[in-house]
Structure formats: C-alpha cells, structure tokens
Amino acid sequence: MSSQNQGPWPGRFVWHDMMTTDGAKSAQFYCALFDWQIHEIPMQGCTYRMIMAGPGPIGGIVEEKNIPMAHWMPYVAVADVDAAAKKLQQLGGSVCVPPTDIPGTGRFAVVGDPQGAYFSLYKGLPESQGFDPDLPVPGRVCWNELLSTDDVAAQKFYSGLFGWKEQTKDMGPMGTYRVQMLGDKQAGGLMKHPMPGAPSCWLMYFLAPDLAGSTKRAEKLGAKVMHANVPIPGIGAFSMLSDPCGAIFALFQINATGTPC
C-alpha cells in the first residue's frame, strides 16, 4: 500500500483484498475486466498480487486454498487497530485475526460484526495509508455496502465503532437504505439483506463508466450475472455478478446528474 500524498482517512474504506482459492485465475479475470496491473510481492511463503488501478494501488489478491469461498475483504482505516479491535469486541463483534503487523506497511486485524459480516481494521504507516476513498477512478471500489440480517442492530454497532451516522432513504418494499455518514462524507451503505436466509456480508461496487459494456464483458470472461443494469433513480445504475471463482461483486455507473460514490 503506497501513499497518495493524502490521508489518513479514519472511518473510511481505504483498501480491498480479493481472498480467492485461485490467485492466477482471479487476477486474469479482473485485469481483463478493469485493465488492472498486478505487482507480485513475495510475502512469507506466498505471493501477494498488489492491484494497481489509476494513480496507485487499491488492494491485493491473496490465494487461500482453505477458505470456503472466494470473497472481497474491505479494510477500514482506524487510528489504533488494537484499541478498535477491543472496542469492537465490547460492541459484540468478533476478532478472527488479532492485531498483526504487516512489515513495512502497517497493522491490521480481521474482524466480524455481531451479524457475521467480515472486514478488516487497518492502520497504515505514513507512506501506506491506502487509497483516497473520494477519488472516483474507473476500476476502483467506489461504494461499500453492508447487506445485514439485522440492519437495525448493525447500525448501532457501526455507529458505536466508527461514529457513522445514518441518513435514511425509503426504498419502498425493499425497506430502508441507511447511507453511512462520517461528517459530510458518505462512508458506505447499510440495508437489510434482500435474500432471506443469506448471511450478512459486505458488497463492493466497482466504478464502471460503461455499465452495460462492462457487464457483458464480465459475462464473456466467465462471470455469472445476477442482476444487470438496475437503475438507481437520481444516482446511477448497477449490476451484481459472481466472478469465475465465486466472489460476489457489483459494477456501478454514475448518472451525469448523480452523486459520485
């Protein structure tokens, strides 16, 4: 993770790792879809594939043969990983990987909220803050959305942990959408999971200026399209997909009059 000459951004998503059972296959798919560049970095018996998109790195691809399924892992910047992990547990969350140093980069912990959605806490060194969450670059994550089995309880947890305040939007039959505000910035979104029985999870939206084209391209590259070109009135449109290794992700296009993620 390298500096963008800005940051840090406490309480914001600043990094995303692809946890996959096949690192080469995942890299091939996403590089073809987004025109990413990969820098391979040897790390303690494995290879970390750092993702370069736009002006700098945005995350990495990590191969883990023993995980039940591939998934994206978002990282939230905090001032103190150890203190945040302790507070998280007091709020009912769980620590899966305790606070650990990443040599030459920073410190992190893999954690879960009380409903079972997983994410990471991260504190970078001055030169490793992650990427600017407010810089809209095609191929980068532009929105992070929690699909929760209990959106009310989840809101209480994240407000307590990060200081996020909800800005609610009525979605009719879909319920209430809770935009997570940190001051005047949008930190992400939170809603009740639309699929009954599905586990809580964080969903990443990647910026795609040509949504229809990118959706077709992803399908040709081996992705399964779950929802295609769904309009979000006054904002944009999205597609939800499953990549060739089974990880769920979304593509997002901003309307000309819409608000960037």
MOVENBEL-V652216 format. One record per backbone hydrogen bond with DSSP energy under -0.5 kcal/mol. NH is the residue of the N-H (numbers start at 1). CO is the residue of the C=O. E is the energy in kcal/mol with one decimal. If there is no record, write none. Layout:
nh:NH co:CO e:E
nh:NH co:CO e:E
//
This chain:
nh:3 co:127 e:-1.3
nh:11 co:77 e:-3.5
nh:12 co:9 e:-1.8
nh:14 co:12 e:-0.5
nh:14 co:75 e:-2.1
nh:15 co:75 e:-0.9
nh:16 co:58 e:-1.3
nh:17 co:73 e:-2.6
nh:18 co:60 e:-3.2
nh:19 co:17 e:-0.8
nh:19 co:71 e:-2.8
nh:20 co:18 e:-0.7
nh:20 co:62 e:-2.8
nh:26 co:22 e:-2.4
nh:27 co:23 e:-2.4
nh:28 co:24 e:-2.3
nh:29 co:25 e:-2.0
nh:30 co:26 e:-2.4
nh:31 co:27 e:-2.3
nh:32 co:28 e:-1.6
nh:33 co:29 e:-1.9
nh:34 co:30 e:-3.0
nh:35 co:31 e:-1.6
nh:36 co:30 e:-0.5
nh:37 co:52 e:-1.9
nh:39 co:50 e:-2.4
nh:40 co:38 e:-0.6
nh:41 co:48 e:-2.6
nh:43 co:46 e:-3.6
nh:46 co:43 e:-1.6
nh:48 co:41 e:-3.3
nh:48 co:46 e:-0.5
nh:49 co:47 e:-0.6
nh:49 co:61 e:-1.9
nh:50 co:39 e:-2.8
nh:50 co:48 e:-1.1
nh:51 co:59 e:-3.2
nh:52 co:37 e:-3.0
nh:52 co:50 e:-0.5
nh:53 co:51 e:-0.5
nh:53 co:56 e:-2.4
nh:56 co:53 e:-1.0
nh:58 co:51 e:-2.2
nh:59 co:51 e:-0.8
nh:60 co:16 e:-1.1
nh:61 co:49 e:-2.1
nh:62 co:18 e:-3.2
nh:62 co:60 e:-0.5
nh:64 co:20 e:-3.2
nh:64 co:62 e:-0.6
nh:67 co:64 e:-1.1
nh:70 co:245 e:-0.8
nh:71 co:19 e:-2.4
nh:73 co:17 e:-3.3
nh:74 co:72 e:-0.5
nh:75 co:15 e:-2.5
nh:76 co:120 e:-3.1
nh:77 co:12 e:-2.7
nh:78 co:122 e:-2.5
nh:84 co:80 e:-2.5
nh:85 co:81 e:-2.6
nh:86 co:82 e:-2.0
nh:87 co:83 e:-2.4
nh:88 co:84 e:-2.6
nh:89 co:85 e:-1.8
nh:90 co:86 e:-1.8
nh:91 co:87 e:-1.4
nh:92 co:89 e:-1.4
nh:93 co:88 e:-2.8
nh:94 co:112 e:-2.3
nh:96 co:94 e:-0.6
nh:96 co:110 e:-2.5
nh:97 co:110 e:-2.0
nh:100 co:108 e:-2.9
nh:102 co:106 e:-3.5
nh:103 co:101 e:-0.6
nh:105 co:102 e:-2.7
nh:106 co:102 e:-2.0
nh:107 co:123 e:-2.3
nh:108 co:100 e:-2.6
nh:109 co:121 e:-1.6
nh:110 co:97 e:-1.3
nh:111 co:109 e:-0.5
nh:111 co:119 e:-3.1
nh:112 co:94 e:-2.7
nh:113 co:117 e:-2.5
nh:116 co:113 e:-2.2
nh:119 co:111 e:-2.3
nh:120 co:74 e:-2.5
nh:121 co:109 e:-2.7
nh:122 co:76 e:-2.3
nh:123 co:107 e:-2.6
nh:125 co:105 e:-3.0
nh:128 co:125 e:-2.9
nh:131 co:14 e:-2.4
nh:135 co:132 e:-1.5
nh:136 co:134 e:-0.8
nh:137 co:135 e:-0.8
nh:139 co:207 e:-2.5
nh:140 co:137 e:-2.1
nh:142 co:205 e:-3.0
nh:143 co:205 e:-1.2
nh:145 co:203 e:-2.7
nh:146 co:189 e:-2.9
nh:147 co:145 e:-0.6
nh:147 co:201 e:-2.9
nh:148 co:146 e:-0.7
nh:148 co:191 e:-2.7
nh:154 co:150 e:-2.4
nh:155 co:151 e:-2.1
nh:156 co:152 e:-1.6
nh:157 co:153 e:-2.0
nh:158 co:154 e:-2.6
nh:159 co:155 e:-2.3
nh:160 co:156 e:-1.8
nh:161 co:157 e:-2.1
nh:162 co:158 e:-2.7
nh:163 co:158 e:-0.6
nh:163 co:159 e:-1.2
nh:164 co:158 e:-1.0
nh:165 co:181 e:-2.7
nh:167 co:179 e:-2.0
nh:169 co:177 e:-2.4
nh:171 co:169 e:-0.5
nh:171 co:175 e:-3.1
nh:174 co:171 e:-1.6
nh:175 co:172 e:-2.1
nh:177 co:169 e:-3.1
nh:178 co:190 e:-2.9
nh:179 co:167 e:-2.3
nh:179 co:177 e:-0.7
nh:180 co:188 e:-3.3
nh:181 co:165 e:-3.4
nh:181 co:179 e:-0.7
nh:182 co:185 e:-3.0
nh:185 co:182 e:-1.6
nh:187 co:180 e:-3.8
nh:187 co:185 e:-0.7
nh:188 co:180 e:-0.9
nh:189 co:144 e:-2.3
nh:190 co:178 e:-1.2
nh:191 co:146 e:-2.3
nh:193 co:148 e:-3.1
nh:196 co:194 e:-0.7
nh:198 co:195 e:-2.1
nh:200 co:115 e:-0.7
nh:201 co:147 e:-2.1
nh:203 co:145 e:-3.2
nh:205 co:143 e:-2.7
nh:206 co:250 e:-3.0
nh:207 co:140 e:-2.7
nh:208 co:252 e:-3.4
nh:211 co:209 e:-0.6
nh:214 co:210 e:-2.8
nh:215 co:211 e:-2.6
nh:216 co:212 e:-2.1
nh:217 co:213 e:-2.3
nh:218 co:214 e:-2.6
nh:219 co:215 e:-2.0
nh:220 co:216 e:-2.2
nh:221 co:217 e:-1.6
nh:222 co:219 e:-1.4
nh:223 co:218 e:-2.7
nh:224 co:242 e:-2.8
nh:225 co:223 e:-0.5
nh:226 co:224 e:-0.6
nh:226 co:240 e:-2.7
nh:227 co:240 e:-1.9
nh:230 co:238 e:-3.5
nh:231 co:229 e:-0.5
nh:232 co:236 e:-3.7
nh:233 co:231 e:-0.5
nh:235 co:232 e:-2.6
nh:236 co:232 e:-2.0
nh:237 co:253 e:-2.0
nh:238 co:230 e:-2.3
nh:239 co:251 e:-1.9
nh:240 co:227 e:-2.2
nh:241 co:249 e:-3.1
nh:242 co:224 e:-2.3
nh:243 co:247 e:-3.1
nh:246 co:243 e:-2.5
nh:249 co:241 e:-2.4
nh:250 co:204 e:-2.3
nh:251 co:239 e:-2.6
nh:252 co:206 e:-2.7
nh:253 co:237 e:-2.7
nh:255 co:235 e:-3.0
nh:258 co:255 e:-1.0
nh:260 co:258 e:-0.5
//
